Amino acid sequence: MELPRGIGQPATRALNGEGITSLEQAATHTEAQLLALHGVGPKAIRVLREAFAEHNLDFD
């Protein structure tokens, strides 16, 4: 499943730069690991959490 567009371009670029291109890949990281990436902030985490809930996923 693709990353949700609502996370914003800076967060998408930061995640892609780390090789994270899908929700499943994002779910293999902790919230703290993702927040440590420049461009990933509270809004991106909230949007990811909502997308995870829709697809029965969660942070590692």
PDB file of N, H, CA, C and O in Angstrom:
ATOM      1  N   MET A   1       0.834  -1.174   0.000  1.00  0.00           N
ATOM      2  CA  MET A   1       0.000   0.000   0.000  1.00  0.00           C
ATOM      3  C   MET A   1       0.882   1.242   0.000  1.00  0.00           C
ATOM      4  O   MET A   1       1.878   1.318   0.720  1.00  0.00           O
ATOM      5  N   GLU A   2       0.503   2.193  -0.807  1.00  0.00           N
ATOM      6  H   GLU A   2      -0.306   2.131  -1.392  1.00  0.00           H
ATOM      7  CA  GLU A   2       1.280   3.426  -0.917  1.00  0.00           C
ATOM      8  C   GLU A   2       1.191   4.256   0.362  1.00  0.00           C
ATOM      9  O   GLU A   2       0.254   4.126   1.150  1.00  0.00           O
ATOM     10  N   LEU A   3       2.186   5.104   0.539  1.00  0.00           N
ATOM     11  H   LEU A   3       2.947   5.210  -0.101  1.00  0.00           H
ATOM     12  CA  LEU A   3       2.138   6.060   1.637  1.00  0.00           C
ATOM     13  C   LEU A   3       1.005   7.046   1.367  1.00  0.00           C
ATOM     14  O   LEU A   3       0.779   7.421   0.217  1.00  0.00           O
ATOM     15  N   PRO A   4       0.296   7.468   2.402  1.00  0.00           N
ATOM     16  CA  PRO A   4      -0.795   8.426   2.186  1.00  0.00           C
ATOM     17  C   PRO A   4      -0.262   9.782   1.751  1.00  0.00           C
ATOM     18  O   PRO A   4       0.752  10.255   2.264  1.00  0.00           O
ATOM     19  N   ARG A   5      -0.951  10.400   0.806  1.00  0.00           N
ATOM     20  H   ARG A   5      -1.774  10.015   0.390  1.00  0.00           H
ATOM     21  CA  ARG A   5      -0.526  11.713   0.311  1.00  0.00           C
ATOM     22  C   ARG A   5      -0.603  12.780   1.393  1.00  0.00           C
ATOM     23  O   ARG A   5       0.141  13.760   1.346  1.00  0.00           O
ATOM     24  N   GLY A   6      -1.476  12.608   2.348  1.00  0.00           N
ATOM     25  H   GLY A   6      -2.080  11.812   2.385  1.00  0.00           H
ATOM     26  CA  GLY A   6      -1.685  13.603   3.398  1.00  0.00           C
ATOM     27  C   GLY A   6      -0.504  13.822   4.315  1.00  0.00           C
ATOM     28  O   GLY A   6      -0.517  14.758   5.116  1.00  0.00           O
ATOM     29  N   ILE A   7       0.531  12.979   4.224  1.00  0.00           N
ATOM     30  H   ILE A   7       0.542  12.219   3.574  1.00  0.00           H
ATOM     31  CA  ILE A   7       1.686  13.181   5.103  1.00  0.00           C
ATOM     32  C   ILE A   7       2.528  14.364   4.650  1.00  0.00           C
ATOM     33  O   ILE A   7       3.340  14.875   5.421  1.00  0.00           O
ATOM     34  N   GLY A   8       2.347  14.802   3.420  1.00  0.00           N
ATOM     35  H   GLY A   8       1.687  14.387   2.794  1.00  0.00           H
ATOM     36  CA  GLY A   8       3.077  15.961   2.901  1.00  0.00           C
ATOM     37  C   GLY A   8       4.334  15.556   2.151  1.00  0.00           C
ATOM     38  O   GLY A   8       4.880  14.471   2.352  1.00  0.00           O
ATOM     39  N   GLN A   9       4.776  16.449   1.286  1.00  0.00           N
ATOM     40  H   GLN A   9       4.333  17.330   1.123  1.00  0.00           H
ATOM     41  CA  GLN A   9       5.946  16.178   0.447  1.00  0.00           C
ATOM     42  C   GLN A   9       7.252  16.050   1.232  1.00  0.00           C
ATOM     43  O   GLN A   9       8.039  15.150   0.937  1.00  0.00           O
ATOM     44  N   PRO A  10       7.520  16.919   2.229  1.00  0.00           N
ATOM     45  CA  PRO A  10       8.776  16.755   2.967  1.00  0.00           C
ATOM     46  C   PRO A  10       8.869  15.388   3.651  1.00  0.00           C
ATOM     47  O   PRO A  10       9.921  14.750   3.633  1.00  0.00           O
ATOM     48  N   ALA A  11       7.764  14.944   4.250  1.00  0.00           N
ATOM     49  H   ALA A  11       6.909  15.462   4.265  1.00  0.00           H
ATOM     50  CA  ALA A  11       7.769  13.638   4.912  1.00  0.00           C
ATOM     51  C   ALA A  11       7.913  12.516   3.893  1.00  0.00           C
ATOM     52  O   ALA A  11       8.634  11.547   4.132  1.00  0.00           O
ATOM     53  N   THR A  12       7.234  12.642   2.765  1.00  0.00           N
ATOM     54  H   THR A  12       6.649  13.429   2.571  1.00  0.00           H
ATOM     55  CA  THR A  12       7.339  11.625   1.725  1.00  0.00           C
ATOM     56  C   THR A  12       8.775  11.520   1.225  1.00  0.00           C
ATOM     57  O   THR A  12       9.294  10.417   1.054  1.00  0.00           O
ATOM     58  N   ARG A  13       9.417  12.658   0.993  1.00  0.00           N
ATOM     59  H   ARG A  13       8.996  13.554   1.132  1.00  0.00           H
ATOM     60  CA  ARG A  13      10.816  12.649   0.541  1.00  0.00           C
ATOM     61  C   ARG A  13      11.726  12.034   1.597  1.00  0.00           C
ATOM     62  O   ARG A  13      12.621  11.255   1.269  1.00  0.00           O
ATOM     63  N   ALA A  14      11.503  12.379   2.856  1.00  0.00           N
ATOM     64  H   ALA A  14      10.776  13.011   3.123  1.00  0.00           H
ATOM     65  CA  ALA A  14      12.332  11.830   3.942  1.00  0.00           C
ATOM     66  C   ALA A  14      12.176  10.311   4.030  1.00  0.00           C
ATOM     67  O   ALA A  14      13.161   9.585   4.160  1.00  0.00           O
ATOM     68  N   LEU A  15      10.946   9.846   3.960  1.00  0.00           N
ATOM     69  H   LEU A  15      10.146  10.435   3.854  1.00  0.00           H
ATOM     70  CA  LEU A  15      10.709   8.401   4.027  1.00  0.00           C
ATOM     71  C   LEU A  15      11.290   7.696   2.811  1.00  0.00           C
ATOM     72  O   LEU A  15      11.942   6.661   2.949  1.00  0.00           O
ATOM     73  N   ASN A  16      11.063   8.242   1.627  1.00  0.00           N
ATOM     74  H   ASN A  16      10.533   9.082   1.515  1.00  0.00           H
ATOM     75  CA  ASN A  16      11.613   7.642   0.409  1.00  0.00           C
ATOM     76  C   ASN A  16      13.137   7.603   0.449  1.00  0.00           C
ATOM     77  O   ASN A  16      13.753   6.649  -0.026  1.00  0.00           O
ATOM     78  N   GLY A  17      13.736   8.638   1.015  1.00  0.00           N
ATOM     79  H   GLY A  17      13.235   9.413   1.401  1.00  0.00           H
ATOM     80  CA  GLY A  17      15.187   8.688   1.136  1.00  0.00           C
ATOM     81  C   GLY A  17      15.742   7.573   1.999  1.00  0.00           C
ATOM     82  O   GLY A  17      16.900   7.181   1.852  1.00  0.00           O
ATOM     83  N   GLU A  18      14.920   7.066   2.892  1.00  0.00           N
ATOM     84  H   GLU A  18      13.980   7.384   3.011  1.00  0.00           H
ATOM     85  CA  GLU A  18      15.308   5.945   3.754  1.00  0.00           C
ATOM     86  C   GLU A  18      14.854   4.601   3.180  1.00  0.00           C
ATOM     87  O   GLU A  18      15.012   3.558   3.814  1.00  0.00           O
ATOM     88  N   GLY A  19      14.290   4.643   1.972  1.00  0.00           N
ATOM     89  H   GLY A  19      14.162   5.490   1.457  1.00  0.00           H
ATOM     90  CA  GLY A  19      13.833   3.408   1.339  1.00  0.00           C
ATOM     91  C   GLY A  19      12.450   2.971   1.780  1.00  0.00           C
ATOM     92  O   GLY A  19      12.038   1.844   1.509  1.00  0.00           O
ATOM     93  N   ILE A  20      11.733   3.850   2.456  1.00  0.00           N
ATOM     94  H   ILE A  20      12.068   4.766   2.676  1.00  0.00           H
ATOM     95  CA  ILE A  20      10.383   3.547   2.938  1.00  0.00           C
ATOM     96  C   ILE A  20       9.394   4.095   1.919  1.00  0.00           C
ATOM     97  O   ILE A  20       9.190   5.305   1.822  1.00  0.00           O
ATOM     98  N   THR A  21       8.786   3.192   1.162  1.00  0.00           N
ATOM     99  H   THR A  21       8.952   2.209   1.240  1.00  0.00           H
ATOM    100  CA  THR A  21       7.890   3.622   0.087  1.00  0.00           C
ATOM    101  C   THR A  21       6.475   3.077   0.243  1.00  0.00           C
ATOM    102  O   THR A  21       5.623   3.320  -0.611  1.00  0.00           O
ATOM    103  N   SER A  22       6.218   2.345   1.318  1.00  0.00           N
ATOM    104  H   SER A  22       6.911   2.147   2.012  1.00  0.00           H
ATOM    105  CA  SER A  22       4.883   1.770   1.511  1.00  0.00           C
ATOM    106  C   SER A  22       4.504   1.821   2.989  1.00  0.00           C
ATOM    107  O   SER A  22       5.356   1.992   3.861  1.00  0.00           O
ATOM    108  N   LEU A  23       3.214   1.669   3.247  1.00  0.00           N
ATOM    109  H   LEU A  23       2.522   1.530   2.539  1.00  0.00           H
ATOM    110  CA  LEU A  23       2.741   1.617   4.632  1.00  0.00           C
ATOM    111  C   LEU A  23       3.361   0.447   5.375  1.00  0.00           C
ATOM    112  O   LEU A  23       3.730   0.569   6.543  1.00  0.00           O
ATOM    113  N   GLU A  24       3.474  -0.684   4.698  1.00  0.00           N
ATOM    114  H   GLU A  24       3.175  -0.784   3.749  1.00  0.00           H
ATOM    115  CA  GLU A  24       4.043  -1.876   5.342  1.00  0.00           C
ATOM    116  C   GLU A  24       5.483  -1.623   5.787  1.00  0.00           C
ATOM    117  O   GLU A  24       5.889  -2.047   6.869  1.00  0.00           O
ATOM    118  N   GLN A  25       6.248  -0.931   4.948  1.00  0.00           N
ATOM    119  H   GLN A  25       5.919  -0.587   4.069  1.00  0.00           H
ATOM    120  CA  GLN A  25       7.626  -0.617   5.311  1.00  0.00           C
ATOM    121  C   GLN A  25       7.668   0.386   6.456  1.00  0.00           C
ATOM    122  O   GLN A  25       8.500   0.261   7.355  1.00  0.00           O
ATOM    123  N   ALA A  26       6.792   1.368   6.438  1.00  0.00           N
ATOM    124  H   ALA A  26       6.116   1.469   5.708  1.00  0.00           H
ATOM    125  CA  ALA A  26       6.739   2.355   7.520  1.00  0.00           C
ATOM    126  C   ALA A  26       6.410   1.676   8.843  1.00  0.00           C
ATOM    127  O   ALA A  26       6.915   2.077   9.891  1.00  0.00           O
ATOM    128  N   ALA A  27       5.570   0.657   8.798  1.00  0.00           N
ATOM    129  H   ALA A  27       5.160   0.331   7.946  1.00  0.00           H
ATOM    130  CA  ALA A  27       5.143  -0.032  10.014  1.00  0.00           C
ATOM    131  C   ALA A  27       6.264  -0.847  10.655  1.00  0.00           C
ATOM    132  O   ALA A  27       6.120  -1.299  11.790  1.00  0.00           O
ATOM    133  N   THR A  28       7.377  -1.041   9.948  1.00  0.00           N
ATOM    134  H   THR A  28       7.494  -0.673   9.026  1.00  0.00           H
ATOM    135  CA  THR A  28       8.491  -1.789  10.530  1.00  0.00           C
ATOM    136  C   THR A  28       9.406  -0.887  11.348  1.00  0.00           C
ATOM    137  O   THR A  28      10.419  -1.344  11.879  1.00  0.00           O
ATOM    138  N   HIS A  29       9.055   0.385  11.449  1.00  0.00           N
ATOM    139  H   HIS A  29       8.233   0.756  11.017  1.00  0.00           H
ATOM    140  CA  HIS A  29       9.835   1.356  12.211  1.00  0.00           C
ATOM    141  C   HIS A  29       9.025   1.847  13.407  1.00  0.00           C
ATOM    142  O   HIS A  29       7.796   1.769  13.419  1.00  0.00           O
ATOM    143  N   THR A  30       9.733   2.349  14.402  1.00  0.00           N
ATOM    144  H   THR A  30      10.731   2.413  14.393  1.00  0.00           H
ATOM    145  CA  THR A  30       9.031   2.938  15.541  1.00  0.00           C
ATOM    146  C   THR A  30       8.645   4.372  15.199  1.00  0.00           C
ATOM    147  O   THR A  30       9.188   4.981  14.277  1.00  0.00           O
ATOM    148  N   GLU A  31       7.715   4.881  15.949  1.00  0.00           N
ATOM    149  H   GLU A  31       7.274   4.387  16.698  1.00  0.00           H
ATOM    150  CA  GLU A  31       7.304   6.271  15.786  1.00  0.00           C
ATOM    151  C   GLU A  31       8.504   7.200  15.987  1.00  0.00           C
ATOM    152  O   GLU A  31       8.677   8.164  15.242  1.00  0.00           O
ATOM    153  N   ALA A  32       9.323   6.908  16.987  1.00  0.00           N
ATOM    154  H   ALA A  32       9.182   6.124  17.592  1.00  0.00           H
ATOM    155  CA  ALA A  32      10.495   7.733  17.277  1.00  0.00           C
ATOM    156  C   ALA A  32      11.494   7.713  16.119  1.00  0.00           C
ATOM    157  O   ALA A  32      12.085   8.742  15.791  1.00  0.00           O
ATOM    158  N   GLN A  33      11.684   6.550  15.501  1.00  0.00           N
ATOM    159  H   GLN A  33      11.204   5.714  15.768  1.00  0.00           H
ATOM    160  CA  GLN A  33      12.602   6.463  14.359  1.00  0.00           C
ATOM    161  C   GLN A  33      12.131   7.350  13.213  1.00  0.00           C
ATOM    162  O   GLN A  33      12.934   8.040  12.585  1.00  0.00           O
ATOM    163  N   LEU A  34      10.834   7.331  12.944  1.00  0.00           N
ATOM    164  H   LEU A  34      10.182   6.771  13.455  1.00  0.00           H
ATOM    165  CA  LEU A  34      10.311   8.140  11.853  1.00  0.00           C
ATOM    166  C   LEU A  34      10.353   9.622  12.185  1.00  0.00           C
ATOM    167  O   LEU A  34      10.671  10.442  11.323  1.00  0.00           O
ATOM    168  N   LEU A  35      10.037   9.973  13.422  1.00  0.00           N
ATOM    169  H   LEU A  35       9.779   9.308  14.122  1.00  0.00           H
ATOM    170  CA  LEU A  35      10.087  11.375  13.832  1.00  0.00           C
ATOM    171  C   LEU A  35      11.506  11.937  13.773  1.00  0.00           C
ATOM    172  O   LEU A  35      11.684  13.146  13.630  1.00  0.00           O
ATOM    173  N   ALA A  36      12.509  11.079  13.880  1.00  0.00           N
ATOM    174  H   ALA A  36      12.364  10.096  13.997  1.00  0.00           H
ATOM    175  CA  ALA A  36      13.902  11.522  13.830  1.00  0.00           C
ATOM    176  C   ALA A  36      14.322  11.935  12.421  1.00  0.00           C
ATOM    177  O   ALA A  36      15.351  12.588  12.246  1.00  0.00           O
ATOM    178  N   LEU A  37      13.529  11.558  11.418  1.00  0.00           N
ATOM    179  H   LEU A  37      12.693  11.028  11.560  1.00  0.00           H
ATOM    180  CA  LEU A  37      13.846  11.919  10.040  1.00  0.00           C
ATOM    181  C   LEU A  37      13.462  13.371   9.787  1.00  0.00           C
ATOM    182  O   LEU A  37      12.355  13.795  10.121  1.00  0.00           O
ATOM    183  N   HIS A  38      14.372  14.125   9.202  1.00  0.00           N
ATOM    184  H   HIS A  38      15.271  13.781   8.931  1.00  0.00           H
ATOM    185  CA  HIS A  38      14.088  15.529   8.884  1.00  0.00           C
ATOM    186  C   HIS A  38      12.964  15.577   7.850  1.00  0.00           C
ATOM    187  O   HIS A  38      13.090  15.020   6.760  1.00  0.00           O
ATOM    188  N   GLY A  39      11.882  16.237   8.193  1.00  0.00           N
ATOM    189  H   GLY A  39      11.780  16.690   9.079  1.00  0.00           H
ATOM    190  CA  GLY A  39      10.728  16.334   7.305  1.00  0.00           C
ATOM    191  C   GLY A  39       9.519  15.573   7.815  1.00  0.00           C
ATOM    192  O   GLY A  39       8.395  15.805   7.368  1.00  0.00           O
ATOM    193  N   VAL A  40       9.752  14.662   8.754  1.00  0.00           N
ATOM    194  H   VAL A  40      10.664  14.474   9.117  1.00  0.00           H
ATOM    195  CA  VAL A  40       8.637  13.902   9.331  1.00  0.00           C
ATOM    196  C   VAL A  40       8.301  14.531  10.677  1.00  0.00           C
ATOM    197  O   VAL A  40       9.123  14.548  11.594  1.00  0.00           O
ATOM    198  N   GLY A  41       7.074  15.050  10.779  1.00  0.00           N
ATOM    199  H   GLY A  41       6.407  15.036  10.035  1.00  0.00           H
ATOM    200  CA  GLY A  41       6.646  15.698  12.011  1.00  0.00           C
ATOM    201  C   GLY A  41       5.379  15.080  12.565  1.00  0.00           C
ATOM    202  O   GLY A  41       4.929  14.036  12.092  1.00  0.00           O
ATOM    203  N   PRO A  42       4.807  15.723  13.564  1.00  0.00           N
ATOM    204  CA  PRO A  42       3.600  15.189  14.209  1.00  0.00           C
ATOM    205  C   PRO A  42       2.435  14.966  13.240  1.00  0.00           C
ATOM    206  O   PRO A  42       1.695  13.993  13.381  1.00  0.00           O
ATOM    207  N   LYS A  43       2.267  15.853  12.264  1.00  0.00           N
ATOM    208  H   LYS A  43       2.868  16.644  12.149  1.00  0.00           H
ATOM    209  CA  LYS A  43       1.167  15.685  11.306  1.00  0.00           C
ATOM    210  C   LYS A  43       1.352  14.401  10.507  1.00  0.00           C
ATOM    211  O   LYS A  43       0.405  13.634  10.334  1.00  0.00           O
ATOM    212  N   ALA A  44       2.568  14.162  10.020  1.00  0.00           N
ATOM    213  H   ALA A  44       3.338  14.785  10.161  1.00  0.00           H
ATOM    214  CA  ALA A  44       2.834  12.953   9.238  1.00  0.00           C
ATOM    215  C   ALA A  44       2.586  11.712  10.080  1.00  0.00           C
ATOM    216  O   ALA A  44       2.023  10.734   9.587  1.00  0.00           O
ATOM    217  N   ILE A  45       2.996  11.738  11.337  1.00  0.00           N
ATOM    218  H   ILE A  45       3.453  12.533  11.737  1.00  0.00           H
ATOM    219  CA  ILE A  45       2.782  10.585  12.219  1.00  0.00           C
ATOM    220  C   ILE A  45       1.293  10.360  12.424  1.00  0.00           C
ATOM    221  O   ILE A  45       0.836   9.217  12.417  1.00  0.00           O
ATOM    222  N   ARG A  46       0.525  11.436  12.609  1.00  0.00           N
ATOM    223  H   ARG A  46       0.896  12.365  12.615  1.00  0.00           H
ATOM    224  CA  ARG A  46      -0.921  11.304  12.792  1.00  0.00           C
ATOM    225  C   ARG A  46      -1.573  10.684  11.556  1.00  0.00           C
ATOM    226  O   ARG A  46      -2.415   9.793  11.670  1.00  0.00           O
ATOM    227  N   VAL A  47      -1.177  11.161  10.380  1.00  0.00           N
ATOM    228  H   VAL A  47      -0.493  11.885  10.288  1.00  0.00           H
ATOM    229  CA  VAL A  47      -1.745  10.633   9.137  1.00  0.00           C
ATOM    230  C   VAL A  47      -1.345   9.172   8.957  1.00  0.00           C
ATOM    231  O   VAL A  47      -2.165   8.354   8.541  1.00  0.00           O
ATOM    232  N   LEU A  48      -0.097   8.839   9.264  1.00  0.00           N
ATOM    233  H   LEU A  48       0.569   9.504   9.602  1.00  0.00           H
ATOM    234  CA  LEU A  48       0.334   7.438   9.175  1.00  0.00           C
ATOM    235  C   LEU A  48      -0.454   6.565  10.146  1.00  0.00           C
ATOM    236  O   LEU A  48      -0.882   5.465   9.795  1.00  0.00           O
ATOM    237  N   ARG A  49      -0.643   7.060  11.368  1.00  0.00           N
ATOM    238  H   ARG A  49      -0.295   7.953  11.653  1.00  0.00           H
ATOM    239  CA  ARG A  49      -1.394   6.289  12.364  1.00  0.00           C
ATOM    240  C   ARG A  49      -2.818   6.003  11.875  1.00  0.00           C
ATOM    241  O   ARG A  49      -3.329   4.897  12.053  1.00  0.00           O
ATOM    242  N   GLU A  50      -3.452   7.001  11.262  1.00  0.00           N
ATOM    243  H   GLU A  50      -3.037   7.900  11.118  1.00  0.00           H
ATOM    244  CA  GLU A  50      -4.806   6.817  10.724  1.00  0.00           C
ATOM    245  C   GLU A  50      -4.812   5.794   9.588  1.00  0.00           C
ATOM    246  O   GLU A  50      -5.705   4.950   9.514  1.00  0.00           O
ATOM    247  N   ALA A  51      -3.818   5.871   8.705  1.00  0.00           N
ATOM    248  H   ALA A  51      -3.093   6.556   8.764  1.00  0.00           H
ATOM    249  CA  ALA A  51      -3.720   4.912   7.599  1.00  0.00           C
ATOM    250  C   ALA A  51      -3.431   3.512   8.131  1.00  0.00           C
ATOM    251  O   ALA A  51      -3.977   2.529   7.631  1.00  0.00           O
ATOM    252  N   PHE A  52      -2.571   3.422   9.148  1.00  0.00           N
ATOM    253  H   PHE A  52      -2.127   4.221   9.554  1.00  0.00           H
ATOM    254  CA  PHE A  52      -2.289   2.120   9.758  1.00  0.00           C
ATOM    255  C   PHE A  52      -3.570   1.506  10.311  1.00  0.00           C
ATOM    256  O   PHE A  52      -3.812   0.313  10.131  1.00  0.00           O
ATOM    257  N   ALA A  53      -4.392   2.310  10.983  1.00  0.00           N
ATOM    258  H   ALA A  53      -4.195   3.280  11.129  1.00  0.00           H
ATOM    259  CA  ALA A  53      -5.618   1.805  11.581  1.00  0.00           C
ATOM    260  C   ALA A  53      -6.550   1.244  10.511  1.00  0.00           C
ATOM    261  O   ALA A  53      -7.218   0.234  10.738  1.00  0.00           O
ATOM    262  N   GLU A  54      -6.600   1.887   9.353  1.00  0.00           N
ATOM    263  H   GLU A  54      -6.057   2.707   9.169  1.00  0.00           H
ATOM    264  CA  GLU A  54      -7.458   1.426   8.260  1.00  0.00           C
ATOM    265  C   GLU A  54      -6.982   0.092   7.688  1.00  0.00           C
ATOM    266  O   GLU A  54      -7.776  -0.676   7.146  1.00  0.00           O
ATOM    267  N   HIS A  55      -5.684  -0.176   7.811  1.00  0.00           N
ATOM    268  H   HIS A  55      -5.039   0.448   8.251  1.00  0.00           H
ATOM    269  CA  HIS A  55      -5.116  -1.389   7.206  1.00  0.00           C
ATOM    270  C   HIS A  55      -4.590  -2.385   8.236  1.00  0.00           C
ATOM    271  O   HIS A  55      -3.818  -3.283   7.901  1.00  0.00           O
ATOM    272  N   ASN A  56      -5.010  -2.221   9.486  1.00  0.00           N
ATOM    273  H   ASN A  56      -5.637  -1.492   9.758  1.00  0.00           H
ATOM    274  CA  ASN A  56      -4.648  -3.155  10.555  1.00  0.00           C
ATOM    275  C   ASN A  56      -3.121  -3.246  10.753  1.00  0.00           C
ATOM    276  O   ASN A  56      -2.574  -4.331  10.949  1.00  0.00           O
ATOM    277  N   LEU A  57      -2.462  -2.103  10.696  1.00  0.00           N
ATOM    278  H   LEU A  57      -2.907  -1.222  10.536  1.00  0.00           H
ATOM    279  CA  LEU A  57      -1.021  -2.022  10.909  1.00  0.00           C
ATOM    280  C   LEU A  57      -0.747  -1.143  12.133  1.00  0.00           C
ATOM    281  O   LEU A  57      -1.654  -0.476  12.631  1.00  0.00           O
ATOM    282  N   ASP A  58       0.485  -1.140  12.615  1.00  0.00           N
ATOM    283  H   ASP A  58       1.222  -1.682  12.211  1.00  0.00           H
ATOM    284  CA  ASP A  58       0.875  -0.254  13.703  1.00  0.00           C
ATOM    285  C   ASP A  58       2.381  -0.062  13.642  1.00  0.00           C
ATOM    286  O   ASP A  58       3.084  -0.810  12.963  1.00  0.00           O
ATOM    287  N   PHE A  59       2.872   0.944  14.354  1.00  0.00           N
ATOM    288  H   PHE A  59       2.301   1.552  14.906  1.00  0.00           H
ATOM    289  CA  PHE A  59       4.312   1.155  14.444  1.00  0.00           C
ATOM    290  C   PHE A  59       4.942  -0.046  15.134  1.00  0.00           C
ATOM    291  O   PHE A  59       4.307  -0.707  15.955  1.00  0.00           O
ATOM    292  N   ASP A  60       6.192  -0.321  14.793  1.00  0.00           N
ATOM    293  H   ASP A  60       6.708   0.215  14.126  1.00  0.00           H
ATOM    294  CA  ASP A  60       6.912  -1.472  15.354  1.00  0.00           C
ATOM    295  C   ASP A  60       7.112  -1.316  16.840  1.00  0.00           C
ATOM    296  O   ASP A  60       7.699  -2.189  17.479  1.00  0.00           O
TER     297      ASP A  60
END
